[in-house]
């Protein structure tokens, strides 16, 4: 029996504001609580949907251990109050985990195996360190040069890209300053308001005199990363962070962050059945590999692949959410593919807004579909480089 490919529609999405790690607003908030929050928020934006109709919840997480281990997808959906009949699975493609979750959820719908899916991502870089609590490389990685790039720190891969593609320190700092400028302009004009589900943070303080614990609650609804005092002159004063004579600094790199995002997808039949309103159609996604030591160039391999797969020309893509792992790799990708800088991260990128690893793909998908709706633009793309040498890209169409 052959199955006809059907469309998968995004009918709702939500994200937390992104917090700075390790000492930001979410430093004591569990990632499964962040996940539960965005799952509830996304479902609240599709009031006609019966939660028991959800076929599966797929959650991306780059370091699925400790507070975000033990299949955080299943734990998060139960904490969110979804029925016990709803299943959940956690997936890991490092920085592309959230986008991978969206692609996998859409694929299930397109193949007719599901009608309602949730794709999400969550990551706490405050509670779980980069690489996890116990890094244990296979010793074969260090035998010769062939696989040594697997063990490179991300910053060193950015240095390799800057060297190979001749991206200057000055250009990196200018790119970083522009990321902050765009992000702050977007925050000030309310561009992110519709996609963000504000989060209540509780602070518990012992009160010995009263023999009680005082509970204070504050609501956060704005991304914590963008800095109003960012300037090219200030960035130029920062020392290289990864190589003594390098050009990659903390200021022109993505910020370590905490956050979560969720995307609700449905088939056309489910849209009709539950009275849902599609906001975007999933068009296609692709991944590709590159040498690990220049992992930042990954989108150069993934973007042409997804464009060929979908039959869409690059100049038809109105909006590109390119994850700014580093200014060096972002500029290398933009230049190598001839991307229009005006269409890349119009609201700023991860250098300003942060990069909560496995959550970023879901977060940026939420940003993209909301932006396409506001600007009445047709096609958008989410793309990123991925640790150990990969690239990922997904294309969406406004409905």
Helices and strands as residue ranges (DSSP letters): E 9-15, E 19-20, H 31-44, G 51-53, E 56-60, G 66-68, H 72-79, E 88-91, G 94-96, H 97-110, E 116-124, G 139-142, G 148-151, H 154-164, H 169-188, E 199-207, E 212-220, H 232-236, E 257-266, H 268-274, E 280-289, G 292-297, H 298-310, G 314-316, E 317-322, H 327-337, G 341-343, H 350-353, G 357-359, H 360-375, E 379-386, E 390-398
